[in-house]
Amino acid sequence: MNPSFQHDSSDTPNAPVGASTNRYIILAVIAVAVVAAVYLLKANMEPLQRERADSGADAVDSGSAGGGTVMDSAVMQDIMQQVAHVRTVLAKDSADFDAWVALGNLFFDAHMSAEAITHYRRALALHPGDLDVMTDLATMEREAGHPAEAVEILKRVIAVDSTHPQSWFNLGVIYSFDLKDSKSAVAAWRRFLALSPPSEHTEAIRKEIERLEKESGT
């Protein structure tokens, strides 16, 4: 399962992104079970990146954490051009938090988890405790095949803000699909549902909870 869960830059599509707004969760495919590609929409994406995330679900191949991805070469080239631009910003100011986040976001979009992790950690070294960056870092740790580390990061987010729905959602994903802990997955997803308005996404999670409870006989 490869999770896919705003910044207005009118004239400078390659400008570093700020940390002003939260991303929300997208279910790229809603099926009987939530085994489709699921990605957090990270905070602060460029308009171009948002369009790519919304329309590029076919670039993500479903599977377990760290599963393969297929990305169009033109999309990758665009991401790398933006990476080069952000690096020029950091060459002038290595303490630019927004630029480190932007690099993490770009490598997140490229499914280059190791690079995304490195840059998110650099951002957190400047602004420890940024919950949105921590949530994105957890997503990349999971994609890199480190579910236990992802859980610990998400628990730290929840310890600060127990009403952070993205973290509860992601905990459910990791517990269910990586750690095979259905009881913990159900508990996390119930917290997510309690914090989220009804939608097709919450209905998909509700059905997955029912499936897990039926399998476990609870």
C-alpha positions in Angstrom: 0.0 0.0 0.0 1.6 3.2 -1.1 0.1 6.2 0.6 -0.3 9.5 -2.5 -2.8 11.7 2.0 -1.8 25.5 -0.1 0.3 27.5 -1.1 -0.4 30.1 -3.8 2.6 30.9 -5.9 1.1 32.8 -8.8 4.1 33.9 -10.8 6.9 31.7 -9.5 6.0 28.0 -10.0 9.4 26.9 -8.8 9.5 29.0 -5.7 10.1 27.3 -2.3 6.9 26.4 -0.6 5.8 27.9 2.7 4.3 26.0 5.7 1.0 27.8 5.9 -1.7 25.1 5.4 -2.4 21.5 6.1 -2.8 18.8 3.6 -5.6 16.3 3.9 -6.0 12.7 3.1 -6.7 11.4 -0.4 -7.9 7.8 -1.1 -6.6 7.3 -4.6 -8.7 4.3 -5.1 -11.7 3.4 -2.9 -12.4 -0.3 -3.0 -13.9 -3.0 -0.8 -10.8 -2.6 1.5 -8.5 0.3 1.8 -5.7 -1.5 0.0 -5.4 1.1 -2.7 -2.8 3.8 -3.0 -3.3 6.2 -0.1 -1.2 9.3 0.3 -1.3 12.2 2.6 -1.4 15.5 0.7 1.5 17.2 2.3 1.3 20.8 3.4 2.4 23.6 1.1 2.4 22.0 -2.4 2.9 24.2 -5.4 -0.2 24.4 -7.7 1.6 22.3 -10.3 2.5 19.7 -7.7 -1.1 19.6 -6.5 -2.4 19.0 -10.0 0.1 16.2 -10.4 -0.9 14.6 -7.1 -4.6 14.8 -8.0 -4.3 13.5 -11.5 -1.3 11.2 -11.1 -2.6 8.3 -9.1 -1.7 6.0 -11.9 2.0 6.9 -11.2 1.7 5.0 -7.9 1.8 1.2 -8.0 -0.1 -0.4 -5.1 1.8 -2.7 -2.9 3.4 -3.0 0.5 5.5 -0.2 2.1 8.5 0.5 -0.1 6.7 -1.0 -3.1 7.7 0.0 -6.6 6.5 3.1 -8.3 6.3 4.1 -11.9 6.7 7.8 -12.7 6.5 9.5 -16.0 9.9 10.8 -17.1 8.6 14.3 -17.8 7.1 14.5 -14.3 10.4 13.4 -12.8 12.3 15.9 -14.9 10.0 18.7 -13.7 10.6 17.6 -10.1 14.3 17.6 -10.5 14.2 21.1 -12.1 12.3 22.3 -9.0 14.8 20.5 -6.8 17.7 22.4 -8.5 15.9 25.7 -8.0 15.4 25.1 -4.3 19.0 24.0 -3.9 20.0 27.5 -5.2 17.9 29.0 -2.5 19.6 26.9 0.2 23.0 27.7 -1.2 22.3 31.3 -0.2 20.6 30.5 3.1 21.1 27.0 4.6 18.7 27.9 7.5 15.7 28.4 5.2 13.1 26.1 6.8 10.6 26.4 4.0 13.2 25.4 1.4 14.2 22.3 3.3 10.5 21.4 3.5 10.1 22.1 -0.2 12.9 19.7 -1.0 11.3 17.0 1.2 8.0 17.6 -0.5 9.6 17.2 -4.0 11.3 14.0 -3.1 8.1 12.8 -1.5 6.4 13.4 -4.8 9.2 11.5 -6.6 8.8 8.5 -4.2 12.5 9.0 -3.2 11.9 8.3 0.4 15.5 8.3 1.6 16.1 11.8 0.2 12.7 13.1 1.5 13.6 11.8 5.0 17.0 13.5 5.0 15.4 16.9 4.0 12.5 16.7 6.4 14.9 16.0 9.2 17.0 19.0 8.2 13.8 21.1 8.4 12.9 19.7 11.8 16.3 20.5 13.1 15.4 24.1 12.4 11.8 23.9 13.6 11.4 21.0 15.9 7.9 19.8 16.5 6.3 21.0 13.2 3.4 18.5 13.1 2.9 18.6 9.3 6.5 17.9 8.6 6.6 15.1 11.2 3.5 13.5 9.6 5.2 13.6 6.1 8.4 12.2 7.6 6.4 9.3 9.1 4.9 8.6 5.7 8.3 8.5 4.1 9.7 6.3 6.9 7.0 3.9 6.2 7.6 3.9 2.5 11.3 3.3 3.2 10.3 0.1 5.0 10.5 1.5 8.6 7.0 1.2 10.0 8.1 1.1 13.6 9.9 4.4 13.2 6.8 5.8 11.5 4.6 4.8 14.4 6.9 6.5 16.9 6.9 9.7 15.0 3.1 9.7 14.7 2.7 9.0 18.4 4.8 12.1 19.0 2.5 14.1 16.8 -0.6 12.8 18.7 1.1 13.5 22.0 1.2 17.2 21.0 -2.2 17.3 19.2 -4.5 14.4 19.8 -7.0 15.9 17.2 -4.6 15.5 14.3 -6.7 13.3 11.9 -3.9 12.5 9.4 -1.8 10.9 12.1 -4.6 8.7 13.4 -5.4 7.7 9.8 -1.7 6.8 9.0 -1.4 4.9 12.3 -4.4 2.8 11.2 -2.7 2.1 7.8 0.6 1.1 9.4 -1.0 -1.1 12.1 -3.3 -2.8 9.6 -1.0 -3.3 6.5 2.5 -3.3 7.9 2.3 -4.5 11.5 -0.8 -6.7 11.1 -2.2 -5.4 14.3 -5.9 -5.2 13.5 -7.0 -4.2 17.0 -4.7 -1.1 17.0 -5.7 -0.3 13.4 -9.4 -0.2 14.4 -8.7 1.9 17.4 -6.7 4.4 15.4 -9.2 4.6 12.6 -12.1 5.1 15.0 -10.3 8.1 16.3 -9.8 9.3 12.8 -13.5 8.9 12.1 -14.4 10.8 15.2 -12.3 13.7 14.0 -13.4 13.7 10.4 -16.6 14.9 8.7 -18.5 12.2 6.8 -17.3 11.6 3.2 -16.6 8.8 0.7 -13.2 8.5 2.3 -14.5 8.1 5.9 -17.1 5.6 4.6 -14.3 3.5 3.0 -12.5 3.5 6.4 -15.7 2.5 8.1 -16.1 -0.4 5.8 -12.5 -1.5 6.4 -13.1 -1.4 10.2 -16.1 -3.6 9.7 -14.1 -6.0 7.6 -11.3 -6.2 10.2 -13.8 -6.7 13.1 -15.5 -9.4 11.1 -12.2 -11.2 10.5 -11.3 -11.0 14.2 -14.7 -12.0 15.4 -15.2 -8.8 17.4 
